[in-house]
Amino acid sequence: MSDSDGWLAAHRDLLALGVLVAVLATWNLTRDPLVPGSYHLTANVLLTAVVLGVAGAGGLRAADLGLRRASLGSGFAYGGVVVGVVLAGLVVAVLVAPRAFRDDRVDVSLGRMLFEVLVEIPLATVMFEEVAFRGVLLGLLRKRLPTWPAVVVSALLFGLWHVDGVLHRHDGPGLAAAVAGTVLATTVAGLGFAWLRVRSDSLVAPMLAHWATNSLAFVVAWVRWH
């Protein structure tokens, strides 16, 4: 083996980390102007495969990604608790302040609501972001950093991931506050999701938690107003 081959073998995880960050940044900045909304689901599923390819190139195994079969039970247990807590909190909230759940986005058919919460959100958002951030990114960072510094870095990058979305949705005064609030909230969420990933040793736990926080408020609001 030549010196260059030896260097590449020793640093394959760092090279994969650089490629992953570049892929995520590029996709984050170009998906809205270049990819029609109706194709985001397909594009995110394909990009999940690309991200998993980067993981393989970086030397990550199933255990590094939180995908060990032996950890599935733990993942469902931790994730299930979060789903239950989120659902209980939403039910109490809708009973106490039902008008707070009035949103034009719930003015859709039952079929559309089910598609959103069972297909669109799980595949286009939850699967992609959890595989990318709590699976591959965190796995690569843990190759070089202790677990909790790696968790913090992954959470900060997850917070920055949401800046572009705010810029597209928000116009006018208060933009800086909206960006700061979104980054803070999603960084905290990233810390929580990463904690679940490490604690349960499974990517299933943050996937369920992420799905619950993204989907259940929509379901509860839809049921309340239909």
N, C-alpha and C positions, 0 to 999 in steps of 0.2 A: 504493500500500500504506500502510495506517495505521500509526501508531507501535506499536500493540498487535500488529498482524500481523507487523511487523518484529521485535518482541521475541520473539514465539512462534517465528518462523522461526530466529532466532539461538540460541534456547535449547531447541529441540525435543529435542535429545539429553539435556539435563538433566531435562526433563519426562518423557521416556521412561524414564530411569534411576529416577526417583522412582516411576513407575507399576510398573516391573518389581520393585523392591524390595518395594513394597506387596503386589503379587500373590504373590510368593514367600513373604513372611512370613505372609500370610493363609492360603495353601494349606498351609504347613508346620504351622500351628497348628490347622487345622480339618479336614484330610483324614481323620485317624484317627477322630475322633468323628462326623464327618458322612458319610463315604464308606465303605461296607463294603469289606473287603479284596478281595473278588472283582471290584470295580469300579475298583480303583486303576489297573490297566493302561489301561482305556479313558479314565479321567479324566486320567491323565498324558499320554497321546497327544493328547487334546484341548487340554490346557494347553500342550503344546509348540507347537501351532498358535497359541494366544493369545500366547505369548511371541515367536514369530516375527512376529506382527502388531505387537507393541510395537517390535520391531526396525525394521520398516518405517516406523512412525510416527516413530521416532527418527532416521531418515535413514541407517540402516546398509545397506550393500550386501553382496553375497555375499562379497566379499573381506574385509570387516570381520568377518564371521562365521566365516571359515575355510572357506567353502564354494565357493571357486573351483575349477572343473574342472581347471585347470592344476596345482593343488597336490595333486590326489588321489594321484598317485604318491608324492610325498614323504610324505604322511600315512600311506599303507599301509606305506612303508618303515620309518619311525620306529615306528609302532604295531606292526608285525610283529616288530621287534626286541624290544620290551617283552613281547609275547605269548610269544616264544620263551624269553626270560630267566625270566619268571614260571613257565612250564611246566617248564623244566629244574630250577629251584629246588624246585618242588613234587615232582617225581619223585624227586629226591635226598632230600628230606625224608621222603617216604613210605617210601622204602627204609630210611632210618636209624631213623625213629621212627614206624612204621605206626600204633601205637595213638593217637598224637596226632591222627589223622584220624578217630577214631571219634566219630560225631555222630548223634544220633537223626534229624536232618534228612535223612540219606542213606537212610533206610528208606522209599524211594518207588520206584515203578515206573520202568522205562526211559523210558516215554513222558512221565511227569511230570518226570523229570530233564531230558530234552531240551527240554520246554516251558519249564522254568525258565531254562535257559542259552541257548536260542535265540530265545525270544519274550519271556518275562516280564522278565528282567534287561535285555536289550538295549533294549526299548521303554519299559518302565515306569520304569527307573532310568537306564541309560546315556544313551539318546537325550535324555530330558528334562533330566537334570542337565547334560550336556555342552552342549546347545543353550542352556540357561538361563545357565550359569555361564561356560563357556569360549567360548561363542558370543556371546550377546547382552550379558550383563553385562560381560564383558571388552571387547567391542567398544565399548560405550558409555563405559566408563571410559577407554579409550585415546583417546577424542575430547577428553578434558579433562586427562589425566595422561600423563606418560611411560610407556612400556611396563611397566617393572618395578615402579614404584609401583602401577600398575593391576593387575598380576599379584598383588601382595601383598594388595591390598584384596579382590580377587575370591576369593583363597584363604581369607582370614579370614572372609568371608561364607559360604563353602562350609563352613568348620568350624562356624560357628554354626548353619548349616542342619541339622546332625545332632544338636543338643542335644535337640530335642523327642523324637526317637527314643529316646535314652537314658532320658529321663524316663519314657517309656511302658514300657520293657523292664526298668528297674532299680528295685528297691524295697528299702528298708532301708539299713543302714550302707554306707558307701563310695560313696554317690551322688555326692558332690562330686568324688571321685577319678575315678569313671567318666566324669563329664561332662568334666572337665579332660583326661583321657586321650583321650577321643573327639575333642574339639575340636582337640587338638594333632595327633593322627594324621590327621584329615581335612583339617586346614589344610596339613600337609606334603604329603598326597596332592594337594590342590588346587594347591599350588605346582608339583608334578611334572607334573600334567596341563596346567597353563597353560604351563609351559615347553615341553612337547611341542607345544602349539597354536602358540606363537610360533615355535619353532624350525623346525617343519615347514611353517608357514603353512597348516595344514589342521586342521579339526576331527576328521578321521578318526583322527589319531594318538592324541589323548586318549580318543576313543571306544573304540578297540581296547584301550588300556591299562586303561581303567576296566572294560571287559568282562572282561579277563583277571584283574584283581585281585578282581572280584566273582564270577566264574564258575568259574575253573579249579580252585580248591581244592575246590569242590563236586564237580566232575567227577572229579578224582583220588580224592577220598574215596569217591565212589559206586563207582568201578571197583574200588578196593581192597577194599571190603566186600561186593561182589556177585560 
